[in-house]
Amino acid sequence: MAHNPQGPEGNYDPSGSTQMFRAFVDEGAPQRRPQAAPQSGPRVSLIAGVIAAVVIVAAVAWLALG
């Protein structure tokens, strides 16, 4: 038989699962970080890509029709 210690409140858990679950949750809890300013890198890249695509399509259409 395994030794099953009492929980933090003094309640006896015969299977020990509650203590193991609490240890798992406490260990895996994400650390809260202060909110940083949102990064605009992906949005700027997307806008630049769309503008470049429009310019290329316009240039191809101008060459094809001109």
Chimera marker file (.cmm) of the C-alpha trace (Angstrom):
<marker_set name="trace">
<marker id="1" x="0.000" y="0.000" z="0.000" r="1" g="1" b="0" radius="0.5"/>
<marker id="2" x="1.245" y="3.457" z="-0.862" r="1" g="1" b="0" radius="0.5"/>
<marker id="3" x="1.486" y="6.190" z="1.705" r="1" g="1" b="0" radius="0.5"/>
<marker id="4" x="-1.253" y="8.755" z="1.044" r="1" g="1" b="0" radius="0.5"/>
<marker id="5" x="-0.634" y="12.033" z="2.855" r="1" g="1" b="0" radius="0.5"/>
<marker id="6" x="-3.408" y="14.343" z="3.882" r="1" g="1" b="0" radius="0.5"/>
<marker id="7" x="-4.262" y="17.278" z="1.659" r="1" g="1" b="0" radius="0.5"/>
<marker id="8" x="-3.609" y="20.926" z="2.464" r="1" g="1" b="0" radius="0.5"/>
<marker id="9" x="-6.999" y="21.224" z="4.185" r="1" g="1" b="0" radius="0.5"/>
<marker id="10" x="-6.390" y="18.059" z="6.196" r="1" g="1" b="0" radius="0.5"/>
<marker id="11" x="-8.886" y="15.997" z="4.182" r="1" g="1" b="0" radius="0.5"/>
<marker id="12" x="-7.713" y="12.444" z="3.621" r="1" g="1" b="0" radius="0.5"/>
<marker id="13" x="-7.699" y="11.372" z="-0.037" r="1" g="1" b="0" radius="0.5"/>
<marker id="14" x="-7.421" y="7.575" z="-0.173" r="1" g="1" b="0" radius="0.5"/>
<marker id="15" x="-6.263" y="7.505" z="-3.799" r="1" g="1" b="0" radius="0.5"/>
<marker id="16" x="-3.907" y="10.470" z="-3.627" r="1" g="1" b="0" radius="0.5"/>
<marker id="17" x="-5.240" y="11.720" z="-6.975" r="1" g="1" b="0" radius="0.5"/>
<marker id="18" x="-6.403" y="15.069" z="-5.680" r="1" g="1" b="0" radius="0.5"/>
<marker id="19" x="-2.939" y="15.956" z="-4.445" r="1" g="1" b="0" radius="0.5"/>
<marker id="20" x="-1.361" y="14.785" z="-7.692" r="1" g="1" b="0" radius="0.5"/>
<marker id="21" x="-3.877" y="16.798" z="-9.731" r="1" g="1" b="0" radius="0.5"/>
<marker id="22" x="-3.271" y="19.926" z="-7.686" r="1" g="1" b="0" radius="0.5"/>
<marker id="23" x="0.481" y="19.527" z="-8.075" r="1" g="1" b="0" radius="0.5"/>
<marker id="24" x="0.052" y="19.100" z="-11.845" r="1" g="1" b="0" radius="0.5"/>
<marker id="25" x="-2.211" y="22.142" z="-12.179" r="1" g="1" b="0" radius="0.5"/>
<marker id="26" x="0.001" y="24.333" z="-9.994" r="1" g="1" b="0" radius="0.5"/>
<marker id="27" x="3.102" y="23.264" z="-11.908" r="1" g="1" b="0" radius="0.5"/>
<marker id="28" x="1.574" y="23.749" z="-15.364" r="1" g="1" b="0" radius="0.5"/>
<marker id="29" x="-0.155" y="27.063" z="-14.695" r="1" g="1" b="0" radius="0.5"/>
<marker id="30" x="0.906" y="29.669" z="-17.241" r="1" g="1" b="0" radius="0.5"/>
<marker id="31" x="2.837" y="32.591" z="-15.874" r="1" g="1" b="0" radius="0.5"/>
<marker id="32" x="1.027" y="35.870" z="-16.354" r="1" g="1" b="0" radius="0.5"/>
<marker id="33" x="3.024" y="38.491" z="-18.177" r="1" g="1" b="0" radius="0.5"/>
<marker id="34" x="2.153" y="42.165" z="-18.422" r="1" g="1" b="0" radius="0.5"/>
<marker id="35" x="0.351" y="43.106" z="-21.605" r="1" g="1" b="0" radius="0.5"/>
<marker id="36" x="2.790" y="44.334" z="-24.214" r="1" g="1" b="0" radius="0.5"/>
<marker id="37" x="1.933" y="46.520" z="-27.167" r="1" g="1" b="0" radius="0.5"/>
<marker id="38" x="0.547" y="44.410" z="-30.007" r="1" g="1" b="0" radius="0.5"/>
<marker id="39" x="3.071" y="43.567" z="-32.664" r="1" g="1" b="0" radius="0.5"/>
<marker id="40" x="2.279" y="45.093" z="-36.031" r="1" g="1" b="0" radius="0.5"/>
<marker id="41" x="4.804" y="43.020" z="-38.003" r="1" g="1" b="0" radius="0.5"/>
<marker id="42" x="2.435" y="40.432" z="-39.520" r="1" g="1" b="0" radius="0.5"/>
<marker id="43" x="-0.199" y="43.037" z="-40.347" r="1" g="1" b="0" radius="0.5"/>
<marker id="44" x="2.331" y="45.329" z="-42.066" r="1" g="1" b="0" radius="0.5"/>
<marker id="45" x="3.688" y="42.393" z="-44.065" r="1" g="1" b="0" radius="0.5"/>
<marker id="46" x="0.191" y="41.404" z="-45.166" r="1" g="1" b="0" radius="0.5"/>
<marker id="47" x="-0.657" y="44.927" z="-46.298" r="1" g="1" b="0" radius="0.5"/>
<marker id="48" x="2.644" y="45.259" z="-48.169" r="1" g="1" b="0" radius="0.5"/>
<marker id="49" x="2.050" y="41.900" z="-49.866" r="1" g="1" b="0" radius="0.5"/>
<marker id="50" x="-1.447" y="42.885" z="-50.985" r="1" g="1" b="0" radius="0.5"/>
<marker id="51" x="-0.201" y="46.204" z="-52.362" r="1" g="1" b="0" radius="0.5"/>
<marker id="52" x="2.642" y="44.455" z="-54.204" r="1" g="1" b="0" radius="0.5"/>
<marker id="53" x="0.194" y="41.941" z="-55.708" r="1" g="1" b="0" radius="0.5"/>
<marker id="54" x="-2.119" y="44.720" z="-56.910" r="1" g="1" b="0" radius="0.5"/>
<marker id="55" x="0.814" y="46.572" z="-58.480" r="1" g="1" b="0" radius="0.5"/>
<marker id="56" x="2.028" y="43.424" z="-60.254" r="1" g="1" b="0" radius="0.5"/>
<marker id="57" x="-1.454" y="42.573" z="-61.560" r="1" g="1" b="0" radius="0.5"/>
<marker id="58" x="-1.902" y="46.158" z="-62.760" r="1" g="1" b="0" radius="0.5"/>
<marker id="59" x="1.489" y="46.091" z="-64.514" r="1" g="1" b="0" radius="0.5"/>
<marker id="60" x="0.711" y="42.763" z="-66.243" r="1" g="1" b="0" radius="0.5"/>
<marker id="61" x="-2.716" y="44.045" z="-67.334" r="1" g="1" b="0" radius="0.5"/>
<marker id="62" x="-1.162" y="47.286" z="-68.656" r="1" g="1" b="0" radius="0.5"/>
<marker id="63" x="1.446" y="45.334" z="-70.635" r="1" g="1" b="0" radius="0.5"/>
<marker id="64" x="-1.152" y="42.879" z="-71.988" r="1" g="1" b="0" radius="0.5"/>
<marker id="65" x="-3.629" y="45.567" z="-73.031" r="1" g="1" b="0" radius="0.5"/>
<marker id="66" x="-1.110" y="48.208" z="-74.111" r="1" g="1" b="0" radius="0.5"/>
<link id1="1" id2="2" r="1" g="1" b="0" radius="0.2"/>
<link id1="2" id2="3" r="1" g="1" b="0" radius="0.2"/>
<link id1="3" id2="4" r="1" g="1" b="0" radius="0.2"/>
<link id1="4" id2="5" r="1" g="1" b="0" radius="0.2"/>
<link id1="5" id2="6" r="1" g="1" b="0" radius="0.2"/>
<link id1="6" id2="7" r="1" g="1" b="0" radius="0.2"/>
<link id1="7" id2="8" r="1" g="1" b="0" radius="0.2"/>
<link id1="8" id2="9" r="1" g="1" b="0" radius="0.2"/>
<link id1="9" id2="10" r="1" g="1" b="0" radius="0.2"/>
<link id1="10" id2="11" r="1" g="1" b="0" radius="0.2"/>
<link id1="11" id2="12" r="1" g="1" b="0" radius="0.2"/>
<link id1="12" id2="13" r="1" g="1" b="0" radius="0.2"/>
<link id1="13" id2="14" r="1" g="1" b="0" radius="0.2"/>
<link id1="14" id2="15" r="1" g="1" b="0" radius="0.2"/>
<link id1="15" id2="16" r="1" g="1" b="0" radius="0.2"/>
<link id1="16" id2="17" r="1" g="1" b="0" radius="0.2"/>
<link id1="17" id2="18" r="1" g="1" b="0" radius="0.2"/>
<link id1="18" id2="19" r="1" g="1" b="0" radius="0.2"/>
<link id1="19" id2="20" r="1" g="1" b="0" radius="0.2"/>
<link id1="20" id2="21" r="1" g="1" b="0" radius="0.2"/>
<link id1="21" id2="22" r="1" g="1" b="0" radius="0.2"/>
<link id1="22" id2="23" r="1" g="1" b="0" radius="0.2"/>
<link id1="23" id2="24" r="1" g="1" b="0" radius="0.2"/>
<link id1="24" id2="25" r="1" g="1" b="0" radius="0.2"/>
<link id1="25" id2="26" r="1" g="1" b="0" radius="0.2"/>
<link id1="26" id2="27" r="1" g="1" b="0" radius="0.2"/>
<link id1="27" id2="28" r="1" g="1" b="0" radius="0.2"/>
<link id1="28" id2="29" r="1" g="1" b="0" radius="0.2"/>
<link id1="29" id2="30" r="1" g="1" b="0" radius="0.2"/>
<link id1="30" id2="31" r="1" g="1" b="0" radius="0.2"/>
<link id1="31" id2="32" r="1" g="1" b="0" radius="0.2"/>
<link id1="32" id2="33" r="1" g="1" b="0" radius="0.2"/>
<link id1="33" id2="34" r="1" g="1" b="0" radius="0.2"/>
<link id1="34" id2="35" r="1" g="1" b="0" radius="0.2"/>
<link id1="35" id2="36" r="1" g="1" b="0" radius="0.2"/>
<link id1="36" id2="37" r="1" g="1" b="0" radius="0.2"/>
<link id1="37" id2="38" r="1" g="1" b="0" radius="0.2"/>
<link id1="38" id2="39" r="1" g="1" b="0" radius="0.2"/>
<link id1="39" id2="40" r="1" g="1" b="0" radius="0.2"/>
<link id1="40" id2="41" r="1" g="1" b="0" radius="0.2"/>
<link id1="41" id2="42" r="1" g="1" b="0" radius="0.2"/>
<link id1="42" id2="43" r="1" g="1" b="0" radius="0.2"/>
<link id1="43" id2="44" r="1" g="1" b="0" radius="0.2"/>
<link id1="44" id2="45" r="1" g="1" b="0" radius="0.2"/>
<link id1="45" id2="46" r="1" g="1" b="0" radius="0.2"/>
<link id1="46" id2="47" r="1" g="1" b="0" radius="0.2"/>
<link id1="47" id2="48" r="1" g="1" b="0" radius="0.2"/>
<link id1="48" id2="49" r="1" g="1" b="0" radius="0.2"/>
<link id1="49" id2="50" r="1" g="1" b="0" radius="0.2"/>
<link id1="50" id2="51" r="1" g="1" b="0" radius="0.2"/>
<link id1="51" id2="52" r="1" g="1" b="0" radius="0.2"/>
<link id1="52" id2="53" r="1" g="1" b="0" radius="0.2"/>
<link id1="53" id2="54" r="1" g="1" b="0" radius="0.2"/>
<link id1="54" id2="55" r="1" g="1" b="0" radius="0.2"/>
<link id1="55" id2="56" r="1" g="1" b="0" radius="0.2"/>
<link id1="56" id2="57" r="1" g="1" b="0" radius="0.2"/>
<link id1="57" id2="58" r="1" g="1" b="0" radius="0.2"/>
<link id1="58" id2="59" r="1" g="1" b="0" radius="0.2"/>
<link id1="59" id2="60" r="1" g="1" b="0" radius="0.2"/>
<link id1="60" id2="61" r="1" g="1" b="0" radius="0.2"/>
<link id1="61" id2="62" r="1" g="1" b="0" radius="0.2"/>
<link id1="62" id2="63" r="1" g="1" b="0" radius="0.2"/>
<link id1="63" id2="64" r="1" g="1" b="0" radius="0.2"/>
<link id1="64" id2="65" r="1" g="1" b="0" radius="0.2"/>
<link id1="65" id2="66" r="1" g="1" b="0" radius="0.2"/>
</marker_set>
